Amino acid sequence: MTGPSIRPRRLRATPAMRRLVAETRLHPAELVLPMFVREGLREPVPISSMPGVVNHSLDSLRRASLEAAEAGVGGVMLFGIPEHKDGIGSGATADDGILNVATRAVVAEVGDALVVQTDLCLDEFTDHGHCGVLAADGSVDNDASLLRYRDMAVAQATAGSQLLGLSGMMDAQVAAVRDALDSNDFGGTAILGYAAKYASAFYGPFREAVDSSLVGDRRSYQLDAANRREGLREVLLDVEEGADIVMVKPAMSYLDVLADAAAVCPVPVWAYQVSGEYAMIEAAAANGWIDRRRAIEESVVSIKRAGADAILSYWAVELADWLRS
């Protein structure tokens, strides 16, 4: 009896063969490390729901940024947590606001070794925790929020941010920020549009990290988890408004949206492996239920395979070290 002549297993026989025929590859430069910096800290403080991740002081942020650069990651995304909040998020545009101070510090530390990126959103800075300013009836006022975003864009670009991450999900936010940058001689500052950002349960640990004061939810402006076509529509709108890069967030629960975007977008498409995705793998690994390294590698490869050109991940530096070794 003769066996089958077509044997796909031939290309899986050895580690060397599997490496040679791999369809998807990761590189450290395709990874971006999200980092939190909290005003008033002297030492970094661990985030309980995200083992291994901390709220940085300015000093520890500088050290961690340099470590990321040495690991070869493509960039860092900075999030600032102020000591004081108000209704319009004044700290987001203040020259001495924590995010702008931190941006200057990281730029001075790493230079052009990686792309210094900043989160352009009001939620960390407002006492109500929403991503925009509120109208008299308590709803999020889209157009009033755009005015704040314009001011934030100029403040962050002045501080040295090379890529502004627009994560607020306000209509026309990319167009408003592009106009503000171009009108203030920051035409060279790039925009990352969080184009398809879904109202997700997987943001929970992040809200601990940034000490969120959110009242209610963000379903009136973030996308509904049931909607795939709407995600692509938002992506294409951001491209039309001038986004240099677009984002799908979260990553692993929305790989279909990511693949849709990657198939048609003329600009790079990124994805954010969010805090809840990180926390689940860490928790399962800590309990001995999964192999930690294999699960991390598989999760990030799946995002790359779906079409992401770069991935924001809290494992960016650790994964980069694995890839280099």
LINSUL-V293412 format. One record per pair of residues at least 24 apart in sequence whose C-alpha atoms are under 10 Angstrom apart, sorted by sequence separation. I is the first residue (numbers start at 1). GAP is how many residues later the second one is. D is the distance in whole Angstrom. If there is no record, write none. Layout:
<<I | GAP | D> <I | GAP | D>>
This chain:
<<37 | 24 | 7> <55 | 24 | 10> <56 | 24 | 10> <78 | 24 | 8> <79 | 24 | 10> <121 | 24 | 9> <146 | 24 | 7> <149 | 24 | 8> <150 | 24 | 10> <153 | 24 | 6> <157 | 24 | 8> <162 | 24 | 10> <169 | 24 | 9> <171 | 24 | 10> <197 | 24 | 9> <198 | 24 | 5> <199 | 24 | 6> <200 | 24 | 8> <201 | 24 | 10> <232 | 24 | 10> <243 | 24 | 8> <244 | 24 | 7> <245 | 24 | 6> <246 | 24 | 6> <247 | 24 | 5> <248 | 24 | 7> <249 | 24 | 7> <250 | 24 | 6> <253 | 24 | 9> <36 | 25 | 8> <55 | 25 | 9> <56 | 25 | 10> <78 | 25 | 7> <145 | 25 | 8> <146 | 25 | 9> <149 | 25 | 9> <150 | 25 | 10> <152 | 25 | 9> <153 | 25 | 9> <163 | 25 | 10> <164 | 25 | 8> <165 | 25 | 9> <166 | 25 | 7> <167 | 25 | 9> <168 | 25 | 9> <169 | 25 | 7> <170 | 25 | 10> <197 | 25 | 6> <198 | 25 | 4> <199 | 25 | 6> <200 | 25 | 7> <231 | 25 | 10> <232 | 25 | 7> <235 | 25 | 10> <236 | 25 | 8> <242 | 25 | 10> <243 | 25 | 10> <244 | 25 | 9> <245 | 25 | 7> <246 | 25 | 8> <247 | 25 | 7> <248 | 25 | 9> <249 | 25 | 7> <250 | 25 | 9> <252 | 25 | 8> <293 | 25 | 10> <297 | 25 | 9> <35 | 26 | 8> <55 | 26 | 9> <77 | 26 | 10> <122 | 26 | 8> <142 | 26 | 10> <145 | 26 | 10> <146 | 26 | 8> <147 | 26 | 9> <150 | 26 | 6> <151 | 26 | 9> <154 | 26 | 7> <155 | 26 | 10> <158 | 26 | 10> <162 | 26 | 8> <163 | 26 | 6> <164 | 26 | 6> <165 | 26 | 6> <166 | 26 | 6> <167 | 26 | 7> <168 | 26 | 8> <169 | 26 | 7> <196 | 26 | 8> <197 | 26 | 6> <198 | 26 | 6> <199 | 26 | 7> <223 | 26 | 10> <228 | 26 | 8> <231 | 26 | 6> <232 | 26 | 8> <235 | 26 | 7> <239 | 26 | 8> <250 | 26 | 9> <251 | 26 | 9> <273 | 26 | 9> <293 | 26 | 9> <297 | 26 | 10> <121 | 27 | 9> <122 | 27 | 8> <142 | 27 | 9> <143 | 27 | 8> <146 | 27 | 6> <149 | 27 | 8> <150 | 27 | 5> <153 | 27 | 7> <154 | 27 | 6> <157 | 27 | 10> <158 | 27 | 10> <162 | 27 | 6> <163 | 27 | 5> <164 | 27 | 5> <165 | 27 | 5> <166 | 27 | 5> <167 | 27 | 5> <168 | 27 | 9> <169 | 27 | 8> <195 | 27 | 10> <196 | 27 | 7> <197 | 27 | 9> <198 | 27 | 6> <230 | 27 | 9> <231 | 27 | 9> <232 | 27 | 10> <234 | 27 | 10> <235 | 27 | 10> <239 | 27 | 8> <250 | 27 | 8> <273 | 27 | 8> <78 | 28 | 9> <92 | 28 | 8> <97 | 28 | 10> <120 | 28 | 10> <121 | 28 | 7> <142 | 28 | 6> <143 | 28 | 8> <145 | 28 | 9> <146 | 28 | 9> <149 | 28 | 7> <150 | 28 | 8> <152 | 28 | 10> <153 | 28 | 7> <154 | 28 | 10> <157 | 28 | 10> <158 | 28 | 8> <161 | 28 | 8> <162 | 28 | 6> <163 | 28 | 5> <164 | 28 | 6> <165 | 28 | 6> <166 | 28 | 6> <167 | 28 | 8> <169 | 28 | 7> <195 | 28 | 10> <196 | 28 | 10> <197 | 28 | 10> <198 | 28 | 10> <225 | 28 | 9> <228 | 28 | 8> <229 | 28 | 8> <232 | 28 | 7> <233 | 28 | 9> <236 | 28 | 9> <239 | 28 | 7> <35 | 29 | 9> <92 | 29 | 8> <93 | 29 | 10> <120 | 29 | 7> <141 | 29 | 9> <142 | 29 | 7> <143 | 29 | 9> <146 | 29 | 10> <147 | 29 | 8> <148 | 29 | 10> <150 | 29 | 8> <151 | 29 | 8> <154 | 29 | 10> <157 | 29 | 7> <160 | 29 | 9> <161 | 29 | 9> <162 | 29 | 9> <163 | 29 | 6> <164 | 29 | 8> <165 | 29 | 7> <166 | 29 | 8> <167 | 29 | 9> <168 | 29 | 9> <169 | 29 | 9> <198 | 29 | 9> <225 | 29 | 8> <228 | 29 | 6> <231 | 29 | 9> <232 | 29 | 6> <235 | 29 | 10> <236 | 29 | 7> <293 | 29 | 9> <35 | 30 | 9> <76 | 30 | 9> <92 | 30 | 7> <120 | 30 | 10> <122 | 30 | 9> <140 | 30 | 9> <142 | 30 | 9> <143 | 30 | 9> <146 | 30 | 6> <147 | 30 | 9> <150 | 30 | 5> <151 | 30 | 9> <154 | 30 | 7> <157 | 30 | 10> <163 | 30 | 10> <167 | 30 | 8> <227 | 30 | 9> <228 | 30 | 10> <231 | 30 | 8> <232 | 30 | 10> <235 | 30 | 8> <236 | 30 | 10> <273 | 30 | 8> <33 | 31 | 10> <91 | 31 | 9> <92 | 31 | 10> <121 | 31 | 8> <142 | 31 | 9> <146 | 31 | 8> <149 | 31 | 9> <150 | 31 | 8> <153 | 31 | 10> <154 | 31 | 9> <157 | 31 | 10> <158 | 31 | 10> <229 | 31 | 9> <272 | 31 | 9> <33 | 32 | 9> <89 | 32 | 9> <90 | 32 | 9> <92 | 32 | 8> <93 | 32 | 10> <120 | 32 | 7> <121 | 32 | 10> <154 | 32 | 8> <157 | 32 | 7> <196 | 32 | 9> <228 | 32 | 9> <232 | 32 | 9> <271 | 32 | 7> <89 | 33 | 6> <91 | 33 | 9> <92 | 33 | 6> <119 | 33 | 10> <120 | 33 | 7> <143 | 33 | 10> <147 | 33 | 9> <153 | 33 | 9> <156 | 33 | 10> <157 | 33 | 9> <198 | 33 | 8> <232 | 33 | 10> <270 | 33 | 9> <271 | 33 | 9> <88 | 34 | 8> <89 | 34 | 8> <91 | 34 | 6> <92 | 34 | 9> <119 | 34 | 10> <196 | 34 | 8> <197 | 34 | 8> <235 | 34 | 9> <270 | 34 | 9> <33 | 35 | 8> <87 | 35 | 10> <88 | 35 | 10> <89 | 35 | 8> <90 | 35 | 7> <91 | 35 | 9> <118 | 35 | 10> <154 | 35 | 10> <196 | 35 | 5> <271 | 35 | 10> <278 | 35 | 8> <279 | 35 | 10> <32 | 36 | 9> <89 | 36 | 4> <90 | 36 | 8> <120 | 36 | 8> <131 | 36 | 8> <132 | 36 | 7> <153 | 36 | 9> <195 | 36 | 8> <196 | 36 | 7> <271 | 36 | 9> <272 | 36 | 9> <277 | 36 | 10> <278 | 36 | 7> <31 | 37 | 10> <75 | 37 | 10> <88 | 37 | 8> <89 | 37 | 4> <119 | 37 | 9> <131 | 37 | 5> <132 | 37 | 9> <195 | 37 | 8> <196 | 37 | 9> <197 | 37 | 9> <270 | 37 | 8> <271 | 37 | 6> <277 | 37 | 10> <278 | 37 | 8> <75 | 38 | 8> <76 | 38 | 7> <77 | 38 | 9> <78 | 38 | 8> <79 | 38 | 9> <80 | 38 | 9> <85 | 38 | 10> <87 | 38 | 8> <88 | 38 | 6> <89 | 38 | 8> <118 | 38 | 7> <130 | 38 | 9> <131 | 38 | 8> <132 | 38 | 8> <153 | 38 | 10> <195 | 38 | 9> <196 | 38 | 6> <197 | 38 | 10> <269 | 38 | 7> <270 | 38 | 5> <271 | 38 | 8> <272 | 38 | 9> <273 | 38 | 7> <274 | 38 | 8> <275 | 38 | 9> <74 | 39 | 8> <75 | 39 | 5> <76 | 39 | 6> <77 | 39 | 7> <78 | 39 | 6> <79 | 39 | 7> <80 | 39 | 8> <85 | 39 | 8> <86 | 39 | 7> <87 | 39 | 5> <88 | 39 | 8> <89 | 39 | 9> <117 | 39 | 9> <118 | 39 | 9> <131 | 39 | 8> <195 | 39 | 5> <196 | 39 | 6> <268 | 39 | 10> <269 | 39 | 6> <270 | 39 | 6> <271 | 39 | 7> <272 | 39 | 6> <273 | 39 | 6> <274 | 39 | 7> <275 | 39 | 8> <28 | 40 | 10> <29 | 40 | 10> <32 | 40 | 10> <33 | 40 | 8> <58 | 40 | 9> <62 | 40 | 9> <65 | 40 | 10> <66 | 40 | 8> <69 | 40 | 10> <70 | 40 | 9> <73 | 40 | 9> <74 | 40 | 5> <75 | 40 | 4> <76 | 40 | 5> <77 | 40 | 5> <78 | 40 | 5> <79 | 40 | 6> <85 | 40 | 5> <86 | 40 | 5> <87 | 40 | 6> <88 | 40 | 9> <89 | 40 | 9> <117 | 40 | 10> <194 | 40 | 9> <195 | 40 | 5> <196 | 40 | 10> <268 | 40 | 8> <269 | 40 | 6> <270 | 40 | 5> <271 | 40 | 5> <272 | 40 | 5> <273 | 40 | 5> <274 | 40 | 8> <31 | 41 | 9> <32 | 41 | 6> <33 | 41 | 8> <34 | 41 | 9> <35 | 41 | 7> <36 | 41 | 9> <37 | 41 | 7> <38 | 41 | 9> <39 | 41 | 8> <40 | 41 | 10> <61 | 41 | 8> <62 | 41 | 10> <65 | 41 | 7> <69 | 41 | 7> <72 | 41 | 8> <73 | 41 | 7> <74 | 41 | 6> <75 | 41 | 6> <76 | 41 | 6> <77 | 41 | 5> <78 | 41 | 6> <79 | 41 | 9> <84 | 41 | 8> <85 | 41 | 5> <86 | 41 | 5> <87 | 41 | 7> <89 | 41 | 10> <193 | 41 | 10> <194 | 41 | 8> <195 | 41 | 8> <268 | 41 | 6> <269 | 41 | 7> <270 | 41 | 6> <271 | 41 | 6> <272 | 41 | 6> <273 | 41 | 8> <29 | 42 | 9> <30 | 42 | 9> <31 | 42 | 5> <32 | 42 | 6> <33 | 42 | 6> <34 | 42 | 6> <35 | 42 | 6> <36 | 42 | 6> <37 | 42 | 6> <38 | 42 | 6> <39 | 42 | 6> <40 | 42 | 8> <41 | 42 | 10> <61 | 42 | 10> <64 | 42 | 9> <65 | 42 | 9> <68 | 42 | 9> <69 | 42 | 10> <72 | 42 | 8> <73 | 42 | 9> <74 | 42 | 9> <75 | 42 | 7> <76 | 42 | 8> <77 | 42 | 7> <78 | 42 | 10> <79 | 42 | 9> <81 | 42 | 10> <82 | 42 | 7> <83 | 42 | 9> <84 | 42 | 9> <85 | 42 | 5> <86 | 42 | 8> <87 | 42 | 9> <88 | 42 | 10> <89 | 42 | 9> <118 | 42 | 10> <119 | 42 | 10> <193 | 42 | 8> <195 | 42 | 8> <196 | 42 | 9> <267 | 42 | 10> <268 | 42 | 8> <269 | 42 | 9> <270 | 42 | 8> <271 | 42 | 9> <272 | 42 | 9> <273 | 42 | 9> <28 | 43 | 7> <29 | 43 | 6> <30 | 43 | 7> <31 | 43 | 6> <32 | 43 | 5> <33 | 43 | 5> <34 | 43 | 5> <35 | 43 | 5> <36 | 43 | 5> <37 | 43 | 5> <38 | 43 | 5> <39 | 43 | 5> <40 | 43 | 7> <58 | 43 | 9> <59 | 43 | 10> <62 | 43 | 7> <63 | 43 | 9> <66 | 43 | 7> <67 | 43 | 9> <69 | 43 | 9> <70 | 43 | 8> <81 | 43 | 6> <82 | 43 | 7> <84 | 43 | 8> <85 | 43 | 9> <86 | 43 | 10> <87 | 43 | 9> <88 | 43 | 10> <89 | 43 | 9> <117 | 43 | 9> <118 | 43 | 6> <120 | 43 | 10> <121 | 43 | 10> <195 | 43 | 6> <263 | 43 | 10> <28 | 44 | 6> <29 | 44 | 5> <30 | 44 | 6> <31 | 44 | 7> <32 | 44 | 5> <33 | 44 | 6> <34 | 44 | 6> <35 | 44 | 6> <36 | 44 | 6> <37 | 44 | 6> <38 | 44 | 6> <39 | 44 | 6> <58 | 44 | 6> <61 | 44 | 8> <62 | 44 | 6> <65 | 44 | 8> <66 | 44 | 6> <69 | 44 | 6> <70 | 44 | 9> <80 | 44 | 7> <81 | 44 | 7> <82 | 44 | 10> <85 | 44 | 9> <88 | 44 | 8> <89 | 44 | 8> <116 | 44 | 8> <117 | 44 | 5> <118 | 44 | 8> <119 | 44 | 9> <120 | 44 | 6> <121 | 44 | 8> <123 | 44 | 10> <193 | 44 | 10> <194 | 44 | 8> <195 | 44 | 9> <259 | 44 | 9> <262 | 44 | 8> <263 | 44 | 8> <27 | 45 | 9> <28 | 45 | 5> <29 | 45 | 4> <30 | 45 | 9> <31 | 45 | 9> <32 | 45 | 7> <33 | 45 | 9> <34 | 45 | 8> <35 | 45 | 9> <36 | 45 | 7> <37 | 45 | 9> <38 | 45 | 8> <39 | 45 | 9> <57 | 45 | 9> <58 | 45 | 10> <61 | 45 | 7> <62 | 45 | 9> <65 | 45 | 7> <66 | 45 | 10> <68 | 45 | 9> <69 | 45 | 6> <79 | 45 | 8> <80 | 45 | 8> <87 | 45 | 9> <88 | 45 | 6> <116 | 45 | 6> <117 | 45 | 6> <118 | 45 | 7> <119 | 45 | 6> <120 | 45 | 5> <121 | 45 | 6> <122 | 45 | 9> <123 | 45 | 8> <193 | 45 | 6> <258 | 45 | 8> <259 | 45 | 10> <261 | 45 | 10> <262 | 45 | 5> <27 | 46 | 8> <28 | 46 | 7> <29 | 46 | 8> <59 | 46 | 9> <62 | 46 | 9> <63 | 46 | 8> <68 | 46 | 8> <69 | 46 | 9> <87 | 46 | 7> <88 | 46 | 8> <115 | 46 | 8> <116 | 46 | 6> <117 | 46 | 5> <118 | 46 | 5> <119 | 46 | 5> <120 | 46 | 5> <121 | 46 | 6> <122 | 46 | 7> <192 | 46 | 9> <193 | 46 | 8> <203 | 46 | 10> <258 | 46 | 10> <259 | 46 | 9> <260 | 46 | 9> <261 | 46 | 8> <262 | 46 | 7> <27 | 47 | 9> <28 | 47 | 10> <58 | 47 | 8> <59 | 47 | 10> <62 | 47 | 6> <63 | 47 | 10> <66 | 47 | 9> <86 | 47 | 10> <87 | 47 | 8> <115 | 47 | 6> <116 | 47 | 7> <117 | 47 | 6> <118 | 47 | 6> <119 | 47 | 6> <120 | 47 | 6> <121 | 47 | 5> <191 | 47 | 10> <192 | 47 | 10> <202 | 47 | 10> <203 | 47 | 8> <252 | 47 | 8> <255 | 47 | 8> <258 | 47 | 10> <259 | 47 | 5> <260 | 47 | 9> <261 | 47 | 9> <262 | 47 | 8> <58 | 48 | 9> <61 | 48 | 10> <62 | 48 | 8> <65 | 48 | 10> <66 | 48 | 9> <114 | 48 | 10> <115 | 48 | 7> <116 | 48 | 9> <117 | 48 | 7> <118 | 48 | 9> <119 | 48 | 7> <120 | 48 | 7> <121 | 48 | 9> <193 | 48 | 10> <195 | 48 | 9> <202 | 48 | 8> <251 | 48 | 10> <252 | 48 | 9> <255 | 48 | 7> <258 | 48 | 6> <259 | 48 | 5> <65 | 49 | 9> <119 | 49 | 9> <121 | 49 | 10> <169 | 49 | 10> <193 | 49 | 9> <194 | 49 | 9> <200 | 49 | 9> <201 | 49 | 10> <251 | 49 | 9> <254 | 49 | 9> <255 | 49 | 10> <257 | 49 | 9> <258 | 49 | 6> <259 | 49 | 8> <112 | 50 | 10> <168 | 50 | 10> <170 | 50 | 10> <171 | 50 | 8> <192 | 50 | 10> <193 | 50 | 6> <195 | 50 | 9> <196 | 50 | 8> <197 | 50 | 8> <198 | 50 | 8> <199 | 50 | 9> <200 | 50 | 7> <252 | 50 | 8> <253 | 50 | 10> <255 | 50 | 9> <256 | 50 | 8> <257 | 50 | 10> <258 | 50 | 7> <65 | 51 | 9> <169 | 51 | 10> <170 | 51 | 7> <191 | 51 | 8> <192 | 51 | 6> <193 | 51 | 8> <194 | 51 | 9> <195 | 51 | 6> <196 | 51 | 6> <197 | 51 | 6> <198 | 51 | 6> <199 | 51 | 9> <202 | 51 | 9> <251 | 51 | 9> <252 | 51 | 7> <255 | 51 | 6> <256 | 51 | 10> <100 | 52 | 9> <104 | 52 | 9> <107 | 52 | 9> <108 | 52 | 9> <169 | 52 | 6> <170 | 52 | 9> <190 | 52 | 9> <191 | 52 | 5> <192 | 52 | 6> <193 | 52 | 6> <194 | 52 | 6> <195 | 52 | 5> <196 | 52 | 5> <197 | 52 | 5> <198 | 52 | 7> <251 | 52 | 7> <254 | 52 | 10> <255 | 52 | 8> <103 | 53 | 8> <107 | 53 | 7> <168 | 53 | 8> <169 | 53 | 6> <190 | 53 | 8> <191 | 53 | 5> <192 | 53 | 5> <193 | 53 | 5> <194 | 53 | 5> <195 | 53 | 6> <196 | 53 | 6> <197 | 53 | 7> <198 | 53 | 10> <200 | 53 | 9> <251 | 53 | 10> <255 | 53 | 9> <103 | 54 | 9> <104 | 54 | 9> <105 | 54 | 9> <106 | 54 | 9> <107 | 54 | 8> <168 | 54 | 8> <169 | 54 | 9> <190 | 54 | 6> <191 | 54 | 7> <192 | 54 | 6> <193 | 54 | 6> <194 | 54 | 6> <195 | 54 | 8> <196 | 54 | 9> <197 | 54 | 10> <252 | 54 | 9> <93 | 55 | 8> <100 | 55 | 7> <101 | 55 | 10> <103 | 55 | 10> <104 | 55 | 5> <105 | 55 | 9> <106 | 55 | 9> <107 | 55 | 9> <167 | 55 | 10> <189 | 55 | 10> <190 | 55 | 8> <191 | 55 | 8> <192 | 55 | 7> <193 | 55 | 9> <194 | 55 | 7> <198 | 55 | 10> <251 | 55 | 10> <88 | 56 | 10> <92 | 56 | 9> <93 | 56 | 9> <99 | 56 | 10> <100 | 56 | 6> <103 | 56 | 6> <104 | 56 | 6> <198 | 56 | 9> <88 | 57 | 9> <92 | 57 | 9> <93 | 57 | 10> <94 | 57 | 10> <99 | 57 | 8> <100 | 57 | 9> <102 | 57 | 9> <103 | 57 | 6> <104 | 57 | 8> <120 | 57 | 10> <197 | 57 | 10> <251 | 57 | 9> <39 | 58 | 8> <40 | 58 | 9> <90 | 58 | 9> <93 | 58 | 6> <94 | 58 | 9> <97 | 58 | 10> <100 | 58 | 9> <101 | 58 | 7> <103 | 58 | 6> <196 | 58 | 9> <39 | 59 | 6> <89 | 59 | 9> <92 | 59 | 9> <93 | 59 | 5> <100 | 59 | 6> <101 | 59 | 10> <103 | 59 | 10> <38 | 60 | 7> <39 | 60 | 9> <88 | 60 | 8> <92 | 60 | 6> <93 | 60 | 8> <95 | 60 | 7> <99 | 60 | 9> <100 | 60 | 8> <248 | 60 | 9> <251 | 60 | 9> <37 | 61 | 8> <38 | 61 | 9> <91 | 61 | 10> <92 | 61 | 10> <93 | 61 | 8> <94 | 61 | 8> <95 | 61 | 9> <100 | 61 | 9> <196 | 61 | 8> <247 | 61 | 9> <251 | 61 | 9> <37 | 62 | 7> <39 | 62 | 10> <90 | 62 | 10> <93 | 62 | 6> <94 | 62 | 10> <175 | 62 | 10> <179 | 62 | 10> <196 | 62 | 9> <247 | 62 | 10> <251 | 62 | 10> <36 | 63 | 9> <39 | 63 | 9> <89 | 63 | 10> <92 | 63 | 8> <93 | 63 | 8> <95 | 63 | 9> <171 | 63 | 9> <174 | 63 | 9> <175 | 63 | 8> <178 | 63 | 8> <179 | 63 | 10> <247 | 63 | 9> <248 | 63 | 10> <249 | 63 | 10> <38 | 64 | 9> <92 | 64 | 9> <95 | 64 | 8> <174 | 64 | 6> <175 | 64 | 10> <177 | 64 | 10> <178 | 64 | 7> <245 | 64 | 10> <247 | 64 | 9> <37 | 65 | 7> <169 | 65 | 9> <172 | 65 | 8> <173 | 65 | 8> <174 | 65 | 9> <175 | 65 | 9> <176 | 65 | 9> <177 | 65 | 9> <178 | 65 | 8> <196 | 65 | 9> <247 | 65 | 10> <36 | 66 | 10> <171 | 66 | 9> <172 | 66 | 8> <174 | 66 | 9> <175 | 66 | 5> <176 | 66 | 10> <177 | 66 | 10> <195 | 66 | 10> <209 | 66 | 9> <171 | 67 | 9> <174 | 67 | 6> <175 | 67 | 7> <208 | 67 | 10> <173 | 68 | 9> <174 | 68 | 7> <175 | 68 | 8> <206 | 68 | 8> <207 | 68 | 9> <172 | 69 | 7> <174 | 69 | 6> <205 | 69 | 9> <206 | 69 | 5> <173 | 70 | 10> <174 | 70 | 10> <204 | 70 | 9> <205 | 70 | 6> <206 | 70 | 8> <120 | 71 | 10> <202 | 71 | 10> <203 | 71 | 7> <204 | 71 | 7> <205 | 71 | 6> <120 | 72 | 10> <202 | 72 | 7> <203 | 72 | 6> <204 | 72 | 6> <205 | 72 | 10> <117 | 73 | 9> <119 | 73 | 9> <120 | 73 | 10> <202 | 73 | 7> <203 | 73 | 6> <205 | 73 | 9> <206 | 73 | 10> <117 | 74 | 10> <118 | 74 | 10> <195 | 74 | 10> <197 | 74 | 10> <200 | 74 | 10> <202 | 74 | 4> <203 | 74 | 9> <205 | 74 | 7> <117 | 75 | 9> <194 | 75 | 10> <196 | 75 | 10> <197 | 75 | 10> <201 | 75 | 8> <202 | 75 | 7> <204 | 75 | 10> <192 | 76 | 9> <193 | 76 | 10> <194 | 76 | 9> <200 | 76 | 9> <202 | 76 | 9> <166 | 77 | 10> <192 | 77 | 9> <193 | 77 | 10> <194 | 77 | 9> <202 | 77 | 9> <129 | 78 | 10> <140 | 78 | 9> <192 | 78 | 9> <194 | 78 | 9> <202 | 78 | 9> <142 | 79 | 9> <140 | 80 | 8> <165 | 80 | 9> <166 | 80 | 9> <167 | 80 | 9> <139 | 81 | 9> <140 | 81 | 8> <163 | 81 | 9> <165 | 81 | 9> <166 | 81 | 9> <32 | 82 | 9> <129 | 82 | 9> <130 | 82 | 9> <163 | 82 | 9> <165 | 82 | 9> <167 | 82 | 9> <32 | 83 | 9> <34 | 83 | 9> <35 | 83 | 10> <78 | 83 | 9> <124 | 83 | 9> <129 | 83 | 6> <130 | 83 | 8> <131 | 83 | 9> <32 | 84 | 10> <33 | 84 | 10> <34 | 84 | 9> <77 | 84 | 10> <123 | 84 | 10> <128 | 84 | 9> <129 | 84 | 5> <130 | 84 | 6> <29 | 85 | 9> <32 | 85 | 9> <34 | 85 | 9> <124 | 85 | 10> <125 | 85 | 9> <127 | 85 | 9> <128 | 85 | 6> <129 | 85 | 4> <130 | 85 | 8> <77 | 86 | 9> <78 | 86 | 10> <124 | 86 | 6> <125 | 86 | 10> <126 | 86 | 9> <127 | 86 | 6> <128 | 86 | 5> <129 | 86 | 6> <130 | 86 | 9> <75 | 87 | 10> <76 | 87 | 10> <77 | 87 | 9> <78 | 87 | 9> <123 | 87 | 9> <124 | 87 | 8> <125 | 87 | 9> <126 | 87 | 8> <127 | 87 | 8> <128 | 87 | 6> <129 | 87 | 9> <130 | 87 | 8> <131 | 87 | 8> <75 | 88 | 10> <77 | 88 | 8> <123 | 88 | 10> <124 | 88 | 6> <125 | 88 | 9> <126 | 88 | 9> <127 | 88 | 9> <128 | 88 | 9> <129 | 88 | 9> <130 | 88 | 7> <123 | 89 | 7> <124 | 89 | 8> <129 | 89 | 10> <132 | 89 | 10> <123 | 90 | 8> <124 | 90 | 9> <131 | 90 | 9> <123 | 91 | 8> <131 | 91 | 10> <81 | 128 | 9> <82 | 128 | 9> <83 | 128 | 10> <85 | 128 | 9> <81 | 129 | 6> <82 | 129 | 9> <79 | 130 | 10> <80 | 130 | 8> <81 | 130 | 7> <79 | 131 | 8> <81 | 131 | 9> <55 | 154 | 7> <49 | 155 | 9> <50 | 155 | 7> <54 | 155 | 8> <55 | 155 | 8> <49 | 156 | 5> <50 | 156 | 8> <53 | 156 | 9> <48 | 157 | 8> <49 | 157 | 9> <47 | 158 | 8> <49 | 158 | 10> <50 | 158 | 9> <47 | 159 | 9> <49 | 159 | 8> <50 | 159 | 8> <48 | 160 | 8> <49 | 160 | 8> <47 | 161 | 7> <48 | 161 | 9> <47 | 162 | 6> <46 | 163 | 9> <47 | 163 | 10> <45 | 164 | 10> <36 | 170 | 10> <38 | 171 | 9> <37 | 172 | 10> <38 | 172 | 8> <36 | 173 | 7> <37 | 173 | 9> <38 | 173 | 10> <35 | 174 | 10> <36 | 174 | 7> <53 | 222 | 10> <50 | 225 | 7> <49 | 226 | 9> <50 | 226 | 8> <49 | 227 | 9> <50 | 227 | 10> <51 | 227 | 9> <52 | 227 | 10> <50 | 228 | 7> <51 | 228 | 7> <49 | 229 | 9> <50 | 229 | 5> <49 | 230 | 6> <50 | 230 | 9> <52 | 230 | 9> <48 | 231 | 10> <49 | 231 | 9> <51 | 231 | 7> <50 | 232 | 8> <51 | 232 | 8> <49 | 233 | 9> <50 | 233 | 9> <49 | 234 | 9> <51 | 235 | 10> <75 | 235 | 10> <77 | 235 | 8> <74 | 236 | 8> <76 | 236 | 9> <77 | 236 | 10> <74 | 237 | 10> <75 | 237 | 9> <76 | 237 | 10> <32 | 238 | 10> <34 | 238 | 9> <74 | 238 | 10> <31 | 239 | 10> <32 | 239 | 10> <33 | 239 | 10> <34 | 239 | 10> <30 | 240 | 9> <32 | 240 | 9> <34 | 240 | 10> <76 | 240 | 9> <34 | 241 | 10> <75 | 241 | 9> <74 | 242 | 9> <73 | 243 | 7> <72 | 244 | 10> <73 | 244 | 7> <71 | 245 | 9> <72 | 245 | 8> <73 | 245 | 10> <71 | 246 | 6> <73 | 246 | 9> <74 | 246 | 10> <70 | 247 | 9> <71 | 247 | 8> <73 | 247 | 7> <68 | 248 | 8> <69 | 248 | 9> <71 | 248 | 9> <72 | 248 | 7> <73 | 248 | 9> <68 | 249 | 6> <71 | 249 | 6> <72 | 249 | 8> <67 | 250 | 8> <68 | 250 | 9> <70 | 250 | 10> <71 | 250 | 6> <70 | 251 | 10> <71 | 251 | 10> <65 | 252 | 10> <68 | 252 | 9> <71 | 252 | 10> <72 | 252 | 9> <64 | 253 | 9> <68 | 253 | 10> <71 | 253 | 8> <53 | 261 | 7> <52 | 262 | 9> <53 | 262 | 9> <52 | 263 | 9> <50 | 264 | 9> <31 | 269 | 10> <26 | 271 | 9> <26 | 274 | 8> <30 | 274 | 9> <26 | 275 | 7> <25 | 276 | 7> <24 | 277 | 7> <24 | 278 | 9> <26 | 278 | 7> <30 | 278 | 9> <31 | 278 | 9> <32 | 278 | 7> <33 | 278 | 9> <34 | 278 | 7> <35 | 278 | 10> <25 | 279 | 8> <26 | 279 | 10> <30 | 279 | 7> <31 | 279 | 6> <32 | 279 | 6> <33 | 279 | 6> <34 | 279 | 7> <35 | 279 | 8> <24 | 280 | 7> <25 | 280 | 8> <30 | 280 | 4> <31 | 280 | 5> <32 | 280 | 5> <33 | 280 | 6> <34 | 280 | 6> <24 | 281 | 6> <29 | 281 | 8> <30 | 281 | 6> <31 | 281 | 6> <32 | 281 | 6> <33 | 281 | 6> <34 | 281 | 9> <23 | 282 | 8> <24 | 282 | 10> <28 | 282 | 10> <29 | 282 | 10> <30 | 282 | 9> <31 | 282 | 7> <32 | 282 | 8> <33 | 282 | 7> <34 | 282 | 9> <24 | 283 | 10> <26 | 283 | 10> <27 | 283 | 9> <28 | 283 | 10> <31 | 283 | 9> <32 | 283 | 9> <33 | 283 | 5> <26 | 284 | 9> <31 | 284 | 9> <32 | 284 | 6> <33 | 284 | 7> <26 | 285 | 10> <31 | 285 | 6> <32 | 285 | 9> <30 | 286 | 9> <31 | 286 | 8> <29 | 287 | 10> <28 | 288 | 8> <31 | 288 | 9> <28 | 289 | 8> <31 | 289 | 8> <28 | 290 | 10> <30 | 290 | 9> <28 | 291 | 8> <29 | 291 | 8> <27 | 292 | 9> <28 | 292 | 5> <26 | 293 | 9> <27 | 293 | 7> <28 | 293 | 8> <26 | 294 | 9> <28 | 294 | 9> <28 | 295 | 7> <27 | 296 | 7> <28 | 296 | 8> <26 | 297 | 8> <27 | 297 | 8> <25 | 298 | 10>>
